[in-house]
């Protein structure tokens, strides 16, 4: 039997300010209420999390990979961040 040892270089971890993400959540929701007539009592919890994830990705310079382009496009109208759809799964057709 052959054993392999993988040595990984030290990686600096990036942290984000949760306070800033939550503040951006409020600002984003307020903008969507004003611009699109969003009704806060009807907002899905998953949409709230999408905003937090999008803001977190923006903070660290990451690209968000998601099939949820509808919600992410709405969020991108309020603040810019990078997102793409995942590669198609082979044989899914």
N, C-alpha and C positions, 0 to 999 in steps of 0.2 A: 504494500500500500504506500502511495506517495502522499506526503503531507505538504501543504503549502502554508507559508506564513506571509501574510500581506501586511506590509508596513505602510501606514497612512501618514501623510504629513499632518502636522498640527494645523488646525483650521481655526481662524478667529471667528467667533460667533457674533452675528450681528443682533442687536437688540432694537426693539422698537418701543416707542413710548405709548403705552396703552392709553394714557390720558389723552394724547394727541389723536389716537384712533377713535376714541369715544367722542371727542369734541368734533372730529370730522364727521362722525355718524350723525350727530345732531345738526350740524351745518348742512350736510347733504340732504337729510330728510326735510329740513326747513326749505331748502331750495326747491326740492321736488314738490312740496306742498304749494309753494308760490308759483312755480313755473308750469307744473302739470296738473295741479289740483289734486295731488295725492291725498288720500284720506288716511290719516295715521292709524285709526282704529281698524283699518282693513289691510294694513301692511303685514305680509307674511314674515314670520320670524326668520325664515331662510333669507329673505331679502335684506334684513338687518345684518345678518352674518355676512352676506355677500359684500355689503358696504365695508364692514370691518376688515374682511380679508383683502379686498381691493386696496384699501388704504394702507394696510400692512405691507402688501406687495410693493406699493409705490414707495413707501419709506425705505425699504431695503434694496430697491432697484430690481425686483424680481418681476418676471412675466407670469401672470396668472393663466393657467391652462384650465379651461372649463368649456362645457357644452352649453352653458347658460348665457349665450350671447345677448339675449333679449334684456335680461336684468343688468348685465354688465355694460351694455350700451347706454342704458338709462343712467347708470352711475357715472359713466365716462362723460356725460354731458355736464356734470357738476365739477368733477376734478379728473385730471388726466392720469392714466395708468395704462400699462401694457397688458393686453390679454389676447389669447389666441385659442382657437378650438384645438382639441387634441387630434392627433393623427387618426385616420380611420382605422378600424380594426379589420384585419384581413379576413375575408370570408364572411363579413357581416352583411353582405348584400343578398 
